[in-house]
């Protein structure tokens, strides 16, 4: 009988072999032809950790760090290890209640898992850190971890230095190939943005092996795929932080800007934009809320008015008009022009001139005579060599452009505006195809369509000081470890004004500008023993109020350089909606110049001046209205919410109660930092809590706002 | 008798012993790969007896002693005690219902002290193999008779049934391996064909929409009738047969399969089988989970095991990621990797080449056993040898298939490789009893 089924032994073997072949077939499929499993294994097991290098430090011209890194601490928790924790005492230390604690832990577990460390409370204040550090041993699962954050030791120059923020999706889209990931920080404004590549350094990557619960098991392949982080390069700027601080102090409760340039190098000595903010306000644990506050502030504290706002330069522009007129020979130093109270050349009675009399060039500059420069401008445009006014404007613009006007200078800050030196086409809409010099006459005195940024104006002063050349104004002098990107190359090229302008013309203009300070419009801003050349400007301006264009208080301008023989500083100041140029901008400029040249303000009288100008308040009426409107809207909302809250409370006592307790303590930690440094004393404004921080919501406000939600 | 005591190695098939030793060594190595911690002193932990690989080493030592004892015994013993052992095996299995300890949800273990547990169902495989061999080799048994076939089937089915009652589906399935041995002894091939057809039908039921399958079955029946219309005219019986088969198929697909999945199988078992064909099983239809709903909400199961297991094997590539370098293994991504999923550590570390060589060793072992089976003079030895071969084959095929996603997950260990004393001991006894019988093949046993 066994022989009977002998063949079946073979069949059994064949069945075995077939099944094994099927298995091997599947193995070939899995191991040789499927790439996805290898990738899946790597996704499973390899944890790529980005190692962030310290960002570069920014120094001022004297080697003082004005933007550096400091250590801050995060409270980190591993939820799985918090068993047996004295929750009540921890909550006591953190000023939260246990319900809030439980909610946060629940959220963290949901977001980050049970066994992975997550940040429970980021960026602890020093006080909180001290309290926790002493007691942390009592709380299993909790630890304090270091983190590097930006800090501004002088709390100054926020508008220039800028800030870093977490990148958003839009940023990632634009900087696709630069290796940013969600959660990275990048410079968003100021130097932090412009020199992002230099300051950022090179991120490193560390590969770790993790297990099925995402716990790190050790380095992957002993770290052969790791790359080391390279710290960001330090950069040295031409800023003088003391000058910057003085400027910011003087511009307290004013809107405007100060830009000072070293004429010999083009290095920017200070760039004040008022109102500004304390840059440290945007680094703490509440930075997101603070940024939102600043963004919504009607005074626009985040604007850099020195570079990104276009102003009609007013009479300061007369220096340029004068230089061009003298160069072309349409007037000479002895030409006289009469001012009967207005410019007679066009028969419109405009522009008006204030000091009646007969003027030669020097005195015309000294007293800022509108008739004189209108005459110069008109004569220039009416020269016989030009076939039309259009070509005359073109010829004028060739000169003006060589002064760095009408186009971006290339300052090493983002969002620079180009200003405007109008061409003929700018007027076609208004006056038709045929232009007459009288159509454009207000340009002669820096009004009309002429617009410059304050940096451009300061640069014009530097050009006059240098008698015809300049370096592109810039903030960064050198980069430690070399300028690999060639970012500074543009700042080493010496640029000249139009070569038709002889030195003698600059001397004449300097004479006039010296006269401005010696006995002209800015006589009250004379600095003892320093020969300063300057030019005031008073700019009429209008604003739309309730749909009607209304005349606003004048913008006050002053442009200057000093000392005349060996110019070391060129400066331009604007104070919006304040007064005549001589009354606000000129004294402020003179104080800055003295501070820079002498390192301090000499004499009691001048020191008193510092205090006097610091205390002056020039808040543009439009801005006041906007603030008042915001305040009243907020009050309205608050009242509504209070009402709702009351109703809610009647309905459900517990729910709202709990939340309000939970939110309260975190709000309190906000208070110490004032949101806007230059907060106006809001006397004229109807304010709930005068004297505190008008730009941010006050404590009470926010509490109600939160709880009502 | 006298001289054999002097030389126990006489007539013993050393090839099998070598293959056995190689496989056990590979097993310990694989468990070592799974358990290895970078910061631990491996030599110390090998000797310490705390880790699984050192335990497995101890098991291997015990097995070596047992193997020696088996080689020292008289092969007549096995024939003599086969039925007795089978009976006691069944008794032990019944005893688990009383003494049983719950491990991983199955109540099939008897604690024997010292932290060790015995799984009678494992040992029962040996006893069943012996009892089956004994039954078929009886002089009075004519295996071509249906009665004998039914009795043989019952011998294999009894422990399988008990295993199902212990919630050990995998172990129960193993007993179907005896069909191969019975086939060799004359079980009609039709049974195997019908059995595999039924399996195909079940899989088709799972994959296809019920209506589509019903229609296609009808169409197939129609075509067959069309082709056989001449014969069908002649004999009514053929007609009835085709229609009967058709009715049976549709009935199976419509009622039997859903009934099995919803009422016989546990929720997790149904889910696993469904997930293998890429579908989700709705546990709310399961009667058994309904019953337990009060105790514990059914966790939403997924194909995590298979996915991770496939990732581990797939990431091995051609030559593997290297000894102790597999990230899936080191990160403990594959659950139960030291027992049922041990093949994944091998596949990840040594890749396709490693797997191929490994499977070749297994196949060589199987072929060698079949060869040994065919050279036996006694039916008892041959049946037993075929039983061993088919049990081994079934374990290997099911275990490897489940790690590479060809079979649903059932708790079947990889012979000689997976961690576990019971399993290792069972296969050792199975193989060495065979060797003892083979060594005495010249003796005329019954």
Interface residues (C-beta under 8 A of the other chain):
Chain A: X1 X2 X4 X5 X6 X8 X9 X12 X13 X15 X16 X17 X19 X20 X22 X23 X24 X26 X27 X28 X30 X31 X32 X34 X36 X37 X38 X40 X41 X42 X44 X45 X46 X209 X210 X211 X212 X217 X218 X220
Chain B: X38 X143 X180 X183 X184 X185 X186 X308 X310 X311 X312 X313 X314 X315 X316 X317 X318 X327 X328 X330 X331 X332 X333 X347 X348 X351 X352 X355 X356 X359 X362 X363 X366 X367 X370 X373 X374 X379 X382 X386 X389 X390 X393 X397 X400 X401 X404 X405 X406
